[in-house]
Amino acid sequence: MFAYDLAHWTTFALAALALTLAPGPDLALIVAHTVKGGRRAGFAAMTGIWAGAFGHVLLAAFGLSAILAASATAFAIVKWAGAAYLVWMGIQAIRGAGGLAPAEVRQARPWRIFRQGFLTDLLNPKVAIFFLAFLPQFVEPEAGPVWAQLALHGVLIIATAAVIEPPLILLGDRLAAGLRSHARTALWLDRGLGSVLMGLGVKLALLER
């Protein structure tokens, strides 16, 4: 079971690395939270996104993502739910920044940020379809049950992110520490986070199958 040759692992490792480093909504959300709230907020967003990605891995492994790929109605429901959630969170961030004291603006709420990352990833139907299209390329006929191979490679994509993303968060926190120490800048960082969230929501709303 899980008997793959070197060429298989080399191809998969390069693909997983490219996917992790490619700019996208997940990385944008992690960076935005890190700049605004520091490493604690960045790690909360990161682990939430990982949890959402793991949900997509399970969906792909057990064939449920195929429903999104085949049904225009299901795709639209998930897409608009995700877009509405992101825009609403963005509006909340922008409105809240103006009425908070500087210390409150900088305060990170890990559970809320984790939930935000989780739902942002889980409610993106393109992520579900991506896993459904990407993971089967690495299924080998003699390597074991298809669902197990899909789950293995999906978890390894998340593991790749676990190697790459934490150092980026630590670096981003170090670079942004000086910005967060100024009250006025901290308010604009909060508004910047809200703008990122709203932009991701609009981008998701404009997605086509």
C-alpha positions as a printed Julia matrix, in Angstrom:
209×3 Matrix{Float64}:
   0.0    0.0     0.0
   1.23   3.53   -0.87
   4.1    2.12   -2.95
   5.25   5.0    -5.15
   8.47   5.51   -7.06
  10.88   8.44   -6.81
   9.46  10.14   -9.91
   6.0   10.17   -8.32
   7.2   11.79   -5.11
   9.41  14.28   -6.94
   6.55  15.44   -9.17
   4.15  15.67   -6.26
   6.61  17.54   -4.02
   7.29  20.15   -6.71
   3.57  20.59   -7.37
   2.75  20.91   -3.66
   5.56  23.44   -3.17
   4.37  25.54   -6.13
   0.79  25.48   -4.84
   1.86  26.61   -1.37
   3.99  29.5    -2.63
   1.55  30.69   -5.3
  -0.24  33.94   -4.36
  -3.89  33.31   -3.61
  -6.73  34.13   -1.2
  -5.4   31.87    1.56
  -1.96  33.46    1.59
  -3.49  36.94    1.3
  -5.64  36.31    4.38
  -2.7   34.97    6.39
  -0.51  37.94    5.46
  -3.27  40.47    6.18
  -3.92  39.03    9.65
  -0.2   38.81   10.42
   0.42  42.43    9.45
  -2.6   43.64   11.4
  -2.5   41.39   14.49
   0.95  39.83   14.67
   2.12  36.23   14.63
  -0.69  35.07   16.93
  -3.32  36.28   14.48
  -1.33  34.93   11.52
  -1.06  31.46   13.03
  -4.78  31.46   13.9
  -5.69  32.29   10.29
  -3.21  29.71    9.0
  -4.52  26.84   11.14
  -8.1   27.78   10.26
  -7.25  27.58    6.57
  -5.55  24.23    7.12
  -8.7   22.94    8.83
 -10.8   24.13    5.89
  -8.39  22.51    3.44
  -8.59  19.24    5.38
 -12.35  19.4     5.03
 -11.91  19.67    1.26
  -9.5   16.72    1.31
 -12.14  14.59    3.02
 -14.79  15.75    0.55
 -12.54  14.86   -2.38
 -11.55  11.51   -0.87
 -15.15  10.45   -0.43
 -16.43  11.93   -3.69
 -18.61  14.69   -2.26
 -16.72  17.42   -4.12
 -18.05  15.89   -7.32
 -21.46  17.3    -6.38
 -20.08  20.85   -6.57
 -18.41  20.07   -9.88
 -21.58  18.6   -11.37
 -24.3   20.82   -9.9
 -24.52  24.48  -10.87
 -27.01  25.07   -8.05
 -24.76  23.58   -5.37
 -21.78  25.54   -6.71
 -23.77  28.8    -6.65
 -25.09  28.23   -3.11
 -21.61  27.61   -1.68
 -20.09  30.45   -3.69
 -22.59  33.09   -2.61
 -22.54  31.93    1.0
 -18.77  32.28    1.06
 -18.81  35.66   -0.72
 -21.46  37.07    1.62
 -19.53  35.9     4.67
 -16.27  37.5     3.5
 -17.9   40.82    2.59
 -19.74  40.92    5.92
 -16.52  40.25    7.87
 -14.76  42.94    5.84
 -17.45  45.5     6.63
 -17.28  44.57   10.32
 -13.51  45.07   10.37
 -13.71  48.47    8.66
 -16.58  49.73   10.82
 -15.03  48.42   14.02
 -11.65  50.06   13.44
 -12.97  53.59   13.66
 -14.67  53.11   17.01
 -11.97  51.21   18.9
  -9.1   52.39   21.03
  -5.62  51.58   19.65
  -5.01  48.74   22.12
  -8.32  47.15   21.14
  -7.53  47.47   17.45
  -4.32  45.5    17.9
  -5.89  42.82   20.06
  -6.08  39.48   18.23
  -9.02  37.14   18.75
  -7.53  33.74   17.82
 -10.74  31.71   17.8
 -12.58  34.27   15.68
  -9.66  34.47   13.25
  -9.4   30.66   13.13
 -13.1   30.43   12.28
 -12.69  33.1     9.63
  -9.83  31.19    7.97
 -11.72  27.92    8.2
 -14.91  29.25    6.61
 -13.03  31.28    3.99
 -11.38  28.11    2.71
 -14.28  25.71    3.23
 -16.86  27.95    1.51
 -14.75  28.38   -1.61
 -16.15  25.91   -4.19
 -13.11  26.4    -6.42
 -10.93  24.85   -3.71
 -13.18  21.79   -3.62
 -13.07  21.43   -7.38
  -9.3   21.99   -7.38
  -8.71  19.11   -4.97
 -11.08  16.96   -6.98
  -9.1   17.7   -10.17
  -5.58  17.76   -8.69
  -5.41  14.82   -6.29
  -6.57  12.06   -8.7
  -3.52  12.77  -10.89
  -1.39  11.09   -8.23
  -3.51   7.96   -7.8
  -1.66   4.78   -8.79
  -3.69   1.63   -9.63
  -1.6   -0.68   -7.44
  -0.93   1.68   -4.53
  -4.07   1.03   -2.51
  -7.7    2.21   -2.23
  -8.39   5.37   -4.19
  -9.94   7.21   -1.23
  -6.87   6.48    0.91
  -4.48   7.73   -1.77
  -6.51  10.91   -2.22
  -6.54  11.52    1.54
  -2.79  10.86    1.83
  -1.81  13.31   -0.89
  -4.27  15.92    0.37
  -2.8   15.74    3.88
   0.71  16.0     2.42
  -0.27  19.25    0.66
  -1.29  20.65    4.04
   1.97  19.31    5.54
   3.9   21.2     2.85
   2.11  24.38    3.89
   3.06  23.61    7.5
   6.73  23.79    6.5
   6.49  26.92    4.32
   3.91  29.2     5.94
   5.07  29.52    9.6
   8.44  31.12    8.68
   6.57  33.57    6.41
   4.33  34.53    9.33
   7.3   35.07   11.64
   9.02  37.21    9.02
   5.85  39.2     8.32
   5.3   39.8    12.04
   8.85  41.07   12.43
   8.55  43.44    9.49
   5.15  44.8    10.56
   5.89  45.18   14.3
   6.91  48.82   13.93
   3.77  49.68   12.0
   1.47  48.26   14.67
   3.12  50.36   17.39
   1.55  53.54   15.98
  -2.12  54.03   16.8
  -3.07  55.69   13.51
  -1.24  53.07   11.46
  -2.9   50.3    13.48
  -6.31  51.68   12.56
  -5.4   51.7     8.88
  -4.11  48.13    9.16
  -7.51  47.1    10.5
  -9.19  48.86    7.61
  -6.72  47.21    5.25
  -7.71  43.79    6.6
 -11.36  44.67    6.01
 -10.57  45.69    2.45
  -8.74  42.4     1.85
 -11.72  40.43    3.15
 -14.18  42.37    1.02
 -11.93  41.99   -2.03
 -11.76  38.23   -1.51
 -15.55  38.15   -1.21
 -16.03  40.05   -4.46
 -13.47  37.85   -6.2
 -15.31  34.74   -5.02
 -18.66  36.17   -6.15
 -17.26  36.69   -9.65
 -15.96  33.13   -9.97
 -17.36  30.99  -12.75
 -17.5   27.22  -12.76
